[in-house]
């Protein structure tokens, strides 16, 4: 005999591990309706005893009220399945889109309500009938999303955790350890061709607290969006929304190092807002949960050091825009093409702004910080790598010369500055540095020559002051 608990357990697991959702049930809880958006199929699970005549009457009612059923589901219904539990009835000459399936024993129920994750569900602790019923009969999308098995969300969380562990291993095995070397996003690297960083930076985090906060947020919002949208749509929103957030960050912030999944997580918030707008399901509880949750996330994330609000709001906009495009495409709206073109124009404008902004040389900054902290070997490795990658500018040689003067001798420092002047003969910084070096060697004629070149390029106060000193003390 098939028990009530067995039935509701299988219905709960079927909803959890497939894309079927609960629609409605009879007052006696003996007629449960489930719907699959991908298959456009409505299943009716009948627990009460039926005859061939009553079953045919049920089929006829489905045919007569097809349009009303579609309005209830808010989707098109192409196929119907009627599952007769604990009974066996044979009916011939059924309509092509309606199938009656008899489940006379527990084995047939398992086969009919089969899921790809039975190995997981068989190991779960059994619960009471009311426990299963309370989790199946949910009207609020967030409540339903929380019980769903969402493999893409779990996969994204796992990738973030693996990247965090790998970066910590990197930290233990590399002398020079910066987020830039690990794949962090900076304006300087992006404009020099490291375009992959708009994606790699989304899977890196400053520390464990940063990772934990983002993964908790991803677990909640990811489950909601993976439930509300198809999996490929969810991945599109997450990745492309995160990229747009990073592009907005690069367009308005040329000095910071950006890492973290927060831009992509904010894109999921935008997708939730788009769903509220386009679905027409203005459930007050759902709307309040999304809005309050978004406000709490944005407020809490601002408490972290180095918070990137540009990426947050850029991701929110990107997720909202991409989700709107998905809804318009599904609706076959003429506005889809216009909005697609609009998004393309926005991305082009962002890229134009990114490449037109004056670059901030992040590697020179790291080298200067290492020198100031007394980490000369780290500074040397950073400067050597900068030159090898072709990222060097006049300032790179200024720092390298200072480092060689400190570690070796003034003559070696001068040799480095001259090497820099061969590449950047118009550099006021290198000419000024050579003027200081020549003064230290009491070669005032050469010092004046270099200083005059520096002043010709840039008349700043420190150069003018040194020129006055030469005149006074010579």
C-alpha positions in Angstrom: 0.0 0.0 0.0 1.2 3.5 -0.9 1.2 5.7 2.2 0.3 9.4 2.2 3.8 10.2 3.6 5.4 8.3 0.7 3.4 10.3 -1.8 4.1 13.7 -0.4 7.8 12.9 0.1 8.1 12.1 -3.6 6.2 15.2 -4.6 8.5 17.3 -2.4 11.6 15.8 -3.9 10.2 16.0 -7.4 9.7 19.8 -7.0 13.1 20.2 -5.3 15.2 18.3 -8.0 13.3 19.2 -11.2 11.9 22.4 -12.7 8.3 21.4 -11.8 6.6 24.0 -9.6 3.6 23.7 -7.3 0.5 25.4 -8.8 -2.5 24.5 -6.7 -4.2 21.7 -4.9 -7.8 20.7 -3.9 -9.1 21.5 -0.5 -8.8 17.9 0.5 -5.1 17.8 -0.8 -5.9 14.9 -3.1 -5.4 16.7 -6.4 -2.0 18.3 -6.7 -1.0 20.4 -9.8 2.6 20.8 -10.9 3.9 22.7 -13.9 7.2 22.6 -15.8 8.2 25.8 -17.6 10.8 24.1 -19.8 8.5 21.2 -20.9 5.3 23.3 -20.8 3.7 20.3 -19.1 1.1 20.3 -16.3 1.0 17.2 -14.0 -2.1 16.4 -11.9 -1.3 14.0 -9.1 -4.6 12.4 -8.1 -4.7 10.7 -4.7 -8.4 10.0 -4.5 -9.9 6.8 -6.0 -11.2 7.2 -9.6 -13.1 5.2 -12.1 -12.7 5.1 -15.9 -15.7 7.3 -16.2 -14.6 9.9 -13.6 -11.1 10.0 -15.2 -12.6 10.6 -18.7 -14.7 13.4 -17.1 -11.5 14.9 -15.7 -9.9 14.7 -19.2 -12.9 16.4 -20.8 -12.8 19.2 -18.2 -9.2 19.8 -19.0 -10.0 20.2 -22.7 -13.0 22.5 -22.0 -11.0 24.7 -19.6 -7.6 24.8 -21.3 -7.5 28.6 -21.6 -8.5 29.1 -17.9 -5.7 26.6 -16.9 -3.1 28.6 -18.9 -4.3 31.8 -17.2 -3.8 30.1 -13.8 -0.4 28.9 -14.7 0.5 32.2 -16.4 2.3 30.1 -19.1 1.3 28.1 -22.1 0.4 24.4 -21.5 1.2 22.0 -24.3 1.0 18.7 -22.5 -1.0 17.3 -19.6 -0.3 14.2 -17.5 -2.8 12.8 -15.0 -1.1 10.5 -12.4 -3.5 8.1 -10.7 -1.9 7.1 -7.4 -2.5 3.6 -5.9 -4.9 2.6 -8.7 -4.8 1.1 -12.2 -7.2 2.3 -14.9 -6.8 1.7 -18.6 -8.3 4.3 -20.9 -8.1 4.1 -24.7 -8.3 6.9 -27.4 -6.9 9.8 -25.4 -6.2 13.2 -26.9 -2.6 13.4 -28.1 -1.6 16.1 -25.6 -3.2 14.3 -22.5 -1.7 11.2 -20.9 -3.2 9.2 -18.1 -0.6 7.3 -16.1 -1.6 4.6 -13.5 0.7 4.2 -10.5 -0.6 1.1 -8.7 2.4 0.6 -6.4 5.3 2.5 -4.8 7.8 1.4 -7.5 5.7 2.9 -10.3 5.3 6.2 -8.3 9.1 6.4 -8.0 9.5 5.7 -11.7 7.0 8.3 -12.7 8.2 11.0 -10.2 11.8 10.2 -10.9 14.6 12.8 -10.4 18.2 12.8 -11.5 19.3 13.1 -7.9 17.8 10.1 -6.2 21.1 9.2 -4.7 21.0 12.4 -2.7 17.3 12.3 -1.7 17.5 8.6 -0.5 20.0 9.7 2.2 17.9 12.6 3.6 16.3 12.2 7.0 12.5 11.3 6.6 10.1 14.0 7.9 6.4 14.0 8.7 3.5 14.3 6.2 2.8 17.9 7.3 6.5 18.9 7.0 6.5 17.8 3.3 3.1 19.4 2.6 4.1 22.7 4.1 7.1 22.9 1.9 5.3 21.8 -1.3 2.3 24.2 -0.9 4.1 27.5 -1.2 2.8 30.6 -3.0 5.7 32.9 -2.5 8.5 32.6 -5.1 11.3 33.0 -2.5 9.9 30.3 -0.3 9.7 28.0 -3.3 13.2 29.0 -4.5 14.7 28.1 -1.1 13.6 24.4 -1.3 14.9 24.0 -4.9 18.1 22.2 -5.7 20.1 24.8 -7.6 23.3 23.2 -9.0 24.5 26.3 -10.9 24.5 28.4 -7.7 26.3 25.7 -5.8 28.8 25.4 -8.7 29.5 29.2 -8.6 30.0 29.1 -4.9 32.4 26.1 -5.3 34.4 27.9 -8.0 34.8 31.0 -5.7 35.9 28.8 -2.8 38.4 26.9 -5.0 39.8 30.2 -6.3 40.2 31.5 -2.7 42.1 28.4 -1.7 44.3 28.6 -4.8 45.1 32.2 -4.1 46.1 31.4 -0.6 48.4 28.7 -1.9 49.8 31.3 -4.3 50.4 33.6 -1.3 52.5 30.9 0.3 54.6 30.1 -2.8 55.3 33.6 -4.3 57.5 36.3 -2.9 55.6 39.1 -4.5 51.9 38.6 -3.6 49.4 41.2 -4.9 45.9 40.9 -6.0 46.9 42.3 -9.4 49.3 39.3 -9.9 46.4 36.9 -9.0 44.0 38.4 -11.6 42.5 41.4 -9.9 41.0 44.1 -12.1 42.8 47.5 -12.5 42.3 50.2 -15.1 46.0 50.0 -16.0 46.0 46.2 -16.8 42.7 46.4 -18.7 43.9 49.2 -21.1 47.1 47.2 -21.6 45.2 44.2 -23.0 44.4 42.1 -19.9 40.7 42.0 -20.8 40.2 38.6 -19.1 40.4 40.4 -15.7 36.8 41.6 -16.0 35.9 38.0 -15.4 38.8 36.6 -13.3 38.3 39.4 -10.7 34.7 38.2 -10.1 36.1 35.0 -8.5 38.7 36.6 -6.2 38.3 38.0 -2.7 40.3 40.2 -0.3 40.0 37.8 2.7 37.8 35.1 4.2 35.2 37.6 5.6 34.8 39.1 2.2 34.3 35.6 0.6 31.9 34.5 3.3 29.7 37.5 3.0 29.5 37.3 -0.8 28.9 33.5 -0.8 26.1 33.8 1.8 24.5 36.5 -0.4 25.1 34.4 -3.6 23.5 31.4 -1.9 20.2 33.3 -1.3 20.0 35.5 -4.4 21.4 32.7 -6.7 18.7 30.2 -5.6 16.0 32.8 -6.3 17.3 33.8 -9.8 18.1 30.2 -10.8 14.4 29.4 -9.9 12.9 32.4 -11.6 15.0 32.1 -14.8 16.3 29.3 -17.0 19.8 28.2 -16.1 21.4 29.6 -19.2 19.6 32.9 -18.5 20.8 32.9 -14.9 24.4 32.4 -16.0 24.1 35.1 -18.6 22.8 37.6 -16.0 25.5 36.7 -13.5 28.5 36.8 -15.9 27.4 39.7 -18.2 26.0 41.7 -15.3 29.3 41.3 -13.4 31.2 42.4 -16.5 29.1 45.5 -17.0 29.6 46.3 -13.3 33.4 46.0 -13.8 33.3 48.2 -16.9 31.4 50.9 -15.0 34.0 50.6 -12.3 36.9 51.0 -14.8 35.2 54.0 -16.4 35.0 56.0 -13.2 37.8 54.6 -11.0 41.3 54.3 -12.5 43.3 53.8 -9.3 41.6 51.0 -7.4 42.1 47.2 -7.5 38.7 45.5 -7.9 37.9 42.0 -6.8 34.9 40.1 -5.6 31.6 38.6 -6.7 29.6 41.6 -5.5 29.0 43.2 -8.9 27.6 39.9 -10.2 25.5 39.5 -7.1 24.1 42.9 -7.6 23.2 41.9 -11.2 21.1 39.1 -9.6 19.2 41.8 -7.6 18.6 43.7 -10.9 17.2 40.5 -12.4 14.8 40.0 -9.5 13.5 43.6 -9.9 13.0 42.9 -13.7 11.0 39.8 -12.8 8.7 41.8 -10.5 8.1 44.3 -13.3 7.5 41.9 -16.2 5.8 38.9 -14.4 2.9 41.0 -13.2 3.0 39.0 -10.0 3.1 41.9 -7.5 3.2 39.8 -4.4 3.8 42.2 -1.5 5.8 39.7 0.5 8.1 38.9 -2.5 8.6 42.6 -3.3 9.4 43.6 0.2 11.8 40.6 0.7 13.7 41.6 -2.5 13.9 45.3 -1.8 14.8 44.9 1.9 17.3 42.2 1.1 18.9 44.4 -1.6 19.1 47.4 0.8 20.7 45.3 3.5 23.2 43.8 1.1 24.3 47.2 -0.3 24.5 48.7 3.2 26.4 45.8 4.7 28.8 45.6 1.9 29.7 49.2 2.3 31.1 48.4 5.7 34.0 46.5 4.1 37.2 48.3 3.3 37.9 49.1 -0.4 34.2 48.7 -1.3 33.6 49.3 -5.0 30.2 51.1 -5.2 30.7 51.7 -9.0 30.8 47.9 -9.5 27.8 47.4 -7.2 25.5 49.9 -9.0 27.0 49.0 -12.4 26.2 45.3 -11.8 22.7 46.2 -10.6 22.0 48.2 -13.8 23.6 45.4 -15.9 21.5 42.7 -14.4 18.3 44.7 -14.6 19.0 45.6 -18.3 20.0 42.0 -19.3 17.0 40.5 -17.5 14.7 43.0 -19.2 16.1 41.9 -22.6 15.4 38.3 -21.7 11.8 39.1 -20.8 11.3 41.2 -24.0 12.8 38.4 -26.1 10.4 35.8 -24.6 7.5 38.2 -25.3 8.8 38.7 -28.9 8.6 42.4 -28.3 9.8 44.9 -30.9 11.6 46.7 -28.2 14.1 43.9 -27.8 16.1 45.0 -30.8 16.1 48.7 -29.6 17.1 47.8 -26.1 19.9 45.5 -27.4 21.2 48.3 -29.5 21.0 50.6 -26.5 23.0 48.2 -24.4 25.6 47.9 -27.1 25.9 51.8 -27.3 26.3 51.9 -23.5 29.1 49.3 -23.5 30.9 51.2 -26.4 30.6 54.5 -24.5 32.0 52.8 -21.3 34.9 51.4 -23.3 35.6 54.8 -24.9 35.7 56.4 -21.5 37.9 53.7 -20.1 40.5 54.0 -22.9 40.4 57.8 -22.9 41.1 58.2 -19.1 44.7 58.8 -18.0 46.1 55.6 -16.7 47.3 55.1 -13.2 50.5 53.0 -13.2 49.7 50.4 -10.5 53.1 48.7 -10.7 55.1 51.8 -10.0 52.8 52.4 -7.1 53.5 48.9 -5.7 57.3 49.5 -6.2 57.2 52.8 -4.4 55.2 51.3 -1.5 57.7 48.4 -1.2 60.7 50.8 -1.2 59.1 52.9 1.5 58.4 49.8 3.6 62.0 48.6 3.2 61.1 45.6 1.1 63.8 46.2 -1.5 63.8 42.7 -3.0 60.0 42.8 -3.6 60.4 46.3 -5.2 63.2 44.9 -7.5 61.0 42.0 -8.6 58.1 44.3 -9.3 60.2 46.7 -11.3 61.9 43.9 -13.2 58.6 42.3 -14.1 57.2 45.7 -15.1 60.0 46.2 -17.6 59.8 42.6 -18.9 56.0 43.0 -19.6 56.6 46.2 -21.4 54.7 48.2 -18.8 57.6 50.5 -18.0 57.5 54.3 -18.2 59.9 57.0 -17.1 58.8 56.7 -13.4 59.7 53.0 -13.5 63.3 53.9 -14.1 63.3 56.6 -11.5 62.4 54.0 -8.9 64.8 51.4 -10.3 67.6 53.9 -10.2 66.8 54.9 -6.6 66.7 51.2 -5.6 70.0 50.5 -7.2 71.5 53.5 -5.6 70.3 52.3 -2.2 71.3 48.6 -2.8 74.5 49.0 -4.9 75.9 52.5 -5.7 75.1 55.9 -7.1 76.9 55.0 -10.3 74.6 52.0 -10.8 71.6 54.2 -10.1 72.9 56.7 -12.7 73.3 53.9 -15.2 69.6 53.0 -14.7 68.4 56.5 -15.1 70.4 56.9 -18.3 68.9 53.7 -19.6 65.5 55.3 -18.9 66.5 58.5 -20.7 67.4 56.5 -23.8 63.8 55.3 -23.9 62.1 58.5 -22.5 64.5 61.4 -23.4 61.8 64.0 -22.7 61.0 62.8 -19.2 61.3 65.7 -16.7 61.4 63.2 -13.8 64.4 61.4 -15.1 66.2 64.6 -16.1 65.5 66.0 -12.6 66.8 62.8 -11.0 70.0 63.0 -13.1 70.4 66.7 -12.0 70.3 65.6 -8.4 72.8 62.8 -9.0 75.2 65.1 -10.9 75.0 67.6 -8.0 75.8 64.8 -5.6 79.0 64.2 -7.7 79.8 68.0 -7.8 79.3 68.0 -11.5 77.2 71.2 -11.6 77.5 71.8 -15.4 75.9 68.4 -16.1 73.4 69.0 -13.3 72.3 72.3 -14.8 72.0 70.7 -18.3 69.7 68.0 -17.0 67.7 70.4 -14.8 67.1 72.9 -17.7 65.7 70.0 -19.7 63.4 69.1 -16.8 62.2 72.7 -16.5 61.6 73.0 -20.2 59.2 70.0 -19.9 57.6 70.9 -16.7 58.0 74.0 -14.6 57.1 72.7 -11.1 58.2 74.3 -7.8 60.7 71.6 -6.8 62.6 72.1 -10.1 62.6 75.9 -9.8 63.8 75.6 -6.2 66.7 73.4 -7.2 67.7 75.9 -10.0 67.8 78.7 -7.4 70.0 76.6 -5.2 72.4 76.0 -8.0 72.7 79.7 -8.6 73.1 80.5 -4.9 75.7 77.9 -4.0 77.9 77.7 -7.1 
